Amino acid sequence: MGPVARTPEEWTAEIQKLGGRAFQGKNVFRWIMAKNVMSAAEMSDLPQALRTKLAEAGLEPVLTVTHERVSTDRTRKLLVTTKDGATVETVLIPGVTGKRRVEAEILDADAGAADMDEDDEDKPAARPDDKVEMMRVTQCISTQVGCAMGCVFCASGVAGLKRHLGADEIVAQVLLGRARLAPDERLSNVVFMGMGEPLNNYDATARALRLLTHKEGIGLSNRRVTVSTSGLVPEIKRLGEDFQGNIGLAVSLHAADDETRTRLMPINKKYPIAVLMRALREYPLPPRRRITIEYTLVRGKNDQVSEAKKLLGVLAGLPVKINLIPMNPIEHSTLGPPDDTSVLAFQRVLTDAGYSCFVRRRRGDDVAAACGQLALLGAKPKVRVNRDA
């Protein structure tokens, strides 16, 4: 197990093996997770002999940033490389605050993060000496090298699944991202919506969730962490049981009937809509929490008003909010988004029925950092994403 994946208790055991004292294990955990320090030499409250042993044991960064691309909207896409040379992408998405947020015609779904009313509960009270409003940043992280799901509108699965990421590699993305925040930015949300299917790598995802929300480390609130899934029913149940429904759940639905959804998302053959909806109805939700339904609008495939009306029947009675995502262009695909008129007509059907329904703005699409655009660098296509879905 990599050092970034260890809990305070596991660090305590490790430090005792090296001749240190129990409390020093928790100190190491805080150095890594709370202070972003991976160099044993910089852990100043540890004895020199222990720092030397830690360095000899291989305490070193798990990932390195190979390349960073910055969008005109300040979205940053980081290409990170693992120790074995694999590459994945993670994205830092700045929020929209103040007047710009209020006046936005097409509302941002905040990258699938918590509801706005829930965000407000966690927002730190302003101090009298605060002169700069802190910009909240959402980080989108990856859980696999590639993806096995084969969704036709997503670049991550073009080359198929290469391997799972370890919990240390998942958490290390957040450590790298946090280190790149500007003085007026703070990491407010983490969404498991990057490359890969998080629930297909369940054990590493669950450990990463526990580490990211540990109060002595990064200390994210459960409500500020969201896991997105294409609909792996057994793992949805497991996630609900393991975290009592406190971790945000986002489900990629993308169609209101099995025939269309299977063409867009092959996983629907295994877990059709009725089975998936039953799992969502059984998912334990705390009061005032909702499941996020993600619906990528693909021109001519699932974007008609009639599809929106069918969606009302599928979601009836479920506590959900809906993110509509006009498909972002990806290499190797001829599919694309509908026009704005069609998007707004689709949204209107859902909002008129009383649902909170947002259209996700394109963030970082000029650097291929938008939803569905994260891809395995240099990989050759394994699935025919340009087929007539």
C-alpha positions in Angstrom: 0.0 0.0 0.0 1.4 3.4 -1.0 2.0 6.0 1.7 -0.7 8.3 0.5 -3.3 5.6 0.9 -2.6 5.0 4.6 -5.0 6.1 7.4 -3.6 7.6 10.6 -4.0 4.2 12.3 -2.0 2.5 9.5 0.6 5.2 9.7 0.9 4.6 13.5 1.6 1.0 12.9 4.2 1.8 10.2 6.0 4.4 12.3 6.2 2.0 15.3 7.8 -0.6 13.0 10.4 2.1 12.2 11.0 2.7 15.9 8.9 5.8 16.3 6.1 6.6 18.8 2.4 6.1 18.1 1.5 9.8 18.0 4.1 10.4 15.3 2.2 8.3 12.9 -0.7 10.7 13.0 1.8 13.5 12.6 3.0 12.0 9.3 -0.6 11.6 8.1 -1.2 15.3 8.8 2.0 16.3 7.0 1.0 14.5 3.9 -2.8 15.0 3.8 -3.3 18.4 5.5 0.0 20.1 4.6 0.8 18.5 1.2 4.3 17.6 2.3 5.8 14.3 0.9 9.4 15.0 1.8 10.4 13.3 5.1 13.2 15.9 5.5 10.6 18.7 5.8 8.6 16.9 8.6 10.2 19.1 11.3 8.4 17.7 14.3 9.8 14.2 13.7 13.3 13.1 15.1 16.0 13.2 12.4 16.6 9.5 12.7 12.9 8.8 12.0 12.9 11.2 9.0 15.9 9.3 7.6 14.1 5.9 8.0 11.0 7.3 6.3 13.0 8.5 3.4 14.7 5.2 3.1 11.3 3.4 3.2 10.3 5.2 0.0 8.3 8.2 1.1 8.0 10.0 -2.2 5.4 11.6 -4.5 3.0 9.1 -6.1 2.3 11.2 -9.2 4.0 13.9 -11.2 2.4 16.6 -13.3 3.6 16.1 -16.9 1.7 18.9 -18.5 -0.8 21.6 -17.5 -3.3 23.3 -19.9 -5.2 26.4 -18.8 -8.5 27.3 -20.4 -9.7 30.9 -21.0 -12.2 30.4 -18.2 -9.4 29.4 -15.8 -10.2 25.7 -15.9 -7.0 23.8 -15.6 -6.4 20.3 -16.9 -3.4 18.4 -15.4 -1.9 15.4 -17.2 -0.4 13.3 -14.4 2.0 10.4 -14.7 2.2 7.4 -12.4 5.3 5.6 -11.3 4.8 2.9 -14.0 4.4 5.6 -16.7 0.6 5.5 -17.1 -1.1 8.8 -17.6 -4.5 10.1 -16.4 -6.1 13.6 -16.4 -7.6 15.6 -13.6 -9.3 19.0 -13.9 -9.6 22.0 -11.6 -12.9 23.9 -12.3 -13.3 27.4 -10.8 -16.7 28.3 -9.6 -18.9 31.2 -10.6 -19.6 33.6 -7.8 -21.5 36.7 -7.0 -23.4 38.6 -9.7 -22.2 36.4 -12.6 -23.7 33.4 -10.9 -27.0 35.0 -10.3 -27.3 36.4 -13.9 -26.3 33.2 -15.7 -29.0 32.2 -18.1 -27.8 28.7 -18.4 -27.0 27.5 -14.9 -23.9 25.6 -14.0 -24.5 22.3 -12.1 -21.3 22.9 -10.3 -19.8 19.8 -11.8 -22.2 17.5 -10.1 -21.4 18.8 -6.6 -23.7 19.4 -3.7 -26.9 21.4 -4.0 -26.5 25.1 -3.6 -28.5 25.2 -0.4 -26.3 22.5 1.1 -23.2 24.3 -0.1 -24.3 27.4 1.8 -24.5 25.4 5.1 -20.8 24.5 4.8 -19.5 27.8 3.6 -17.2 29.4 6.2 -18.5 32.6 7.7 -16.7 35.6 6.3 -14.3 37.3 8.7 -14.2 41.1 9.0 -10.6 41.2 7.7 -11.4 39.2 4.6 -10.6 41.5 1.7 -10.8 38.9 -1.2 -13.8 36.7 -1.9 -12.4 33.1 -2.0 -13.1 31.4 -5.3 -14.5 27.9 -4.8 -12.9 25.2 -7.0 -14.2 21.8 -7.9 -11.7 19.1 -8.8 -12.7 16.3 -11.1 -10.5 13.2 -10.5 -9.9 9.9 -12.3 -10.1 6.4 -10.9 -8.9 4.3 -13.8 -6.4 4.4 -16.6 -9.0 4.3 -19.4 -12.4 2.9 -18.9 -14.3 -0.3 -19.7 -17.8 1.1 -20.0 -17.6 2.1 -23.7 -20.1 5.0 -23.6 -20.2 6.4 -27.1 -20.1 10.1 -26.1 -17.1 9.8 -23.8 -13.4 9.9 -24.8 -12.2 8.1 -21.6 -13.2 4.6 -22.9 -12.0 4.9 -26.5 -9.0 2.7 -25.8 -10.7 0.5 -23.2 -9.5 -0.1 -19.6 -5.8 -0.4 -19.0 -5.7 -0.7 -15.2 -7.3 0.5 -12.0 -5.7 3.4 -10.1 -4.7 2.7 -6.5 -6.3 4.7 -3.7 -2.9 6.5 -3.3 -3.0 7.6 -7.0 -6.6 8.8 -6.7 -5.9 10.9 -3.6 -2.6 12.1 -4.9 -4.5 13.9 -7.7 -6.2 16.0 -5.1 -2.9 16.8 -3.4 -1.4 17.9 -6.7 -4.5 20.0 -7.6 -4.7 21.7 -4.2 -1.0 22.7 -4.5 -1.9 24.6 -7.7 -4.6 26.7 -6.2 -4.2 30.5 -6.3 -4.2 32.4 -3.0 -7.8 33.5 -3.7 -9.0 29.9 -4.4 -10.0 27.0 -2.1 -10.8 23.4 -2.9 -14.5 23.1 -2.1 -15.7 20.0 -3.9 -14.2 16.8 -5.3 -16.1 14.8 -8.0 -15.2 11.3 -9.1 -16.1 12.1 -12.7 -12.8 11.9 -14.5 -11.4 8.9 -16.4 -12.8 5.6 -15.5 -15.9 4.2 -13.7 -15.3 4.7 -9.9 -17.6 1.9 -8.8 -15.7 -0.5 -11.1 -12.7 0.2 -8.9 -14.7 0.1 -5.7 -12.2 -0.8 -3.0 -9.7 1.9 -4.1 -12.6 4.4 -4.5 -14.0 3.7 -1.1 -10.6 4.0 0.6 -10.0 7.3 -1.3 -13.3 8.6 0.0 -12.4 7.8 3.6 -9.1 9.5 3.2 -10.4 12.7 1.5 -13.0 13.2 4.2 -10.8 12.3 7.2 -11.0 15.2 9.6 -7.3 15.2 10.3 -6.3 15.3 6.7 -7.9 17.2 3.7 -11.2 17.1 5.7 -13.7 17.5 3.0 -17.3 17.3 4.1 -19.1 14.2 2.8 -21.7 16.4 1.1 -18.9 18.0 -0.9 -17.8 14.7 -2.5 -19.7 13.1 -5.4 -19.2 9.8 -7.0 -20.5 9.3 -10.5 -21.5 6.0 -11.9 -22.8 4.6 -15.2 -25.1 2.4 -13.2 -23.3 -0.5 -11.5 -26.2 -1.7 -9.4 -24.5 -3.9 -6.8 -21.8 -1.3 -6.1 -24.4 1.5 -5.8 -26.0 -0.6 -3.0 -22.6 -1.2 -1.4 -21.7 2.5 -1.6 -25.0 3.4 0.2 -24.4 0.8 2.9 -20.7 1.7 3.5 -21.3 5.5 3.7 -24.9 5.6 4.8 -25.9 7.6 1.8 -23.8 10.6 2.9 -21.5 10.5 -0.2 -23.1 12.3 -3.1 -24.3 10.0 -5.9 -24.5 11.0 -9.5 -25.9 8.6 -12.1 -25.3 8.7 -15.8 -28.7 8.0 -17.3 -28.6 9.6 -20.7 -31.8 8.0 -22.0 -35.3 7.2 -20.8 -35.8 3.8 -22.6 -33.6 0.7 -22.7 -33.2 0.6 -26.5 -31.7 4.1 -26.6 -29.7 3.8 -23.5 -28.1 0.5 -24.6 -27.0 2.1 -27.8 -25.4 4.9 -25.9 -24.2 2.9 -22.9 -23.5 -0.8 -23.2 -23.7 -1.3 -19.4 -27.5 -1.0 -19.8 -27.6 -4.6 -21.2 -26.5 -5.8 -17.7 -28.4 -3.3 -15.6 -31.4 -2.0 -17.5 -33.3 1.2 -16.5 -35.9 -0.5 -14.3 -33.2 -2.4 -12.3 -31.2 0.8 -12.0 -34.1 2.9 -10.8 -35.0 0.3 -8.2 -31.4 0.6 -6.8 -31.8 4.4 -6.7 -35.1 4.2 -4.8 -33.4 2.0 -2.3 -30.3 4.2 -1.9 -30.2 5.7 1.6 -30.4 9.5 1.5 -30.1 11.9 4.4 -32.8 14.5 4.7 -32.7 17.3 2.0 -30.2 15.3 -0.1 -30.9 14.3 -3.7 -29.3 12.0 -6.3 -27.9 13.8 -9.3 -29.1 12.5 -12.7 -26.7 13.2 -15.5 -28.1 13.3 -19.0 -25.8 14.0 -22.0 -27.8 15.4 -24.8 -26.7 13.9 -28.1 -28.1 15.5 -31.3 -30.8 13.4 -32.9 -30.4 10.5 -30.4 -32.0 11.5 -27.1 -32.7 15.2 -27.2 -36.3 15.4 -28.3 -39.0 16.9 -26.1 -40.7 13.5 -26.3 -37.6 12.0 -24.6 -37.9 14.6 -21.8 -41.5 13.6 -21.2 -40.5 9.9 -21.0 -37.8 10.9 -18.5 -40.5 12.3 -16.2 -42.0 8.9 -16.0 -38.7 7.1 -15.3 -37.8 9.6 -12.5 -41.3 9.9 -10.9 -41.1 9.9 -7.1 -37.3 9.9 -6.9 -35.5 12.8 -5.0 -33.3 14.0 -7.8 -31.8 17.0 -9.5 -31.0 16.8 -13.2 -27.8 17.9 -15.0 -28.2 18.3 -18.7 -24.9 18.1 -20.6 -24.9 19.1 -24.2 -22.4 16.6 -25.6 -18.9 17.9 -25.9 -17.0 17.1 -29.1 -14.5 14.2 -28.9 -12.0 12.8 -31.3 -13.1 9.7 -33.3 -16.8 10.6 -33.0 -19.3 12.2 -35.4 -21.8 12.6 -32.6 -22.5 16.1 -31.3 -24.7 18.4 -29.2 -28.2 19.7 -30.1 -28.7 23.4 -30.6 -29.5 25.7 -27.7 -33.2 25.9 -28.6 -33.5 22.1 -28.3 -31.5 22.1 -25.0 -33.8 24.7 -23.5 -36.9 23.0 -24.7 -35.8 19.8 -23.1 -35.0 21.6 -19.9 -38.3 23.4 -19.8 -40.3 20.1 -19.8 -38.4 19.0 -16.7 -38.5 22.4 -14.8 -42.2 22.8 -15.6 -42.7 19.4 -13.9 -41.1 20.8 -10.7 -37.5 19.3 -11.1 -34.4 21.3 -10.4 -32.7 21.0 -13.8 -29.5 22.6 -14.8 -27.7 22.9 -18.1 -24.0 22.4 -17.5 -21.9 25.1 -19.1 -18.9 24.0 -21.1 -15.9 24.5 -18.8 -12.5 24.0 -20.3 -13.6 22.6 -23.6 -10.9 24.7 -25.4 -8.3 22.5 -23.7 -10.4 19.3 -23.9 -11.1 19.4 -20.2 -14.9 19.4 -20.4 -17.3 16.6 -19.5 -16.6 13.5 -21.6 -13.4 14.8 -23.1 -10.8 13.3 -20.7 -8.8 10.8 -22.8 -6.0 8.3 -22.5 -3.0 10.1 -24.0 -1.8 8.5 -27.2 -4.1 5.5 -27.0 -5.5 3.9 -30.1 -9.3 3.5 -30.4 -10.6 0.2 -29.2 -14.3 0.9 -29.5 -16.1 2.5 -32.5 -17.3 5.7 -30.9 -18.3 7.1 -34.3 -20.9 4.4 -34.9 -24.5 5.4 -35.5 -25.6 5.1 -31.9 
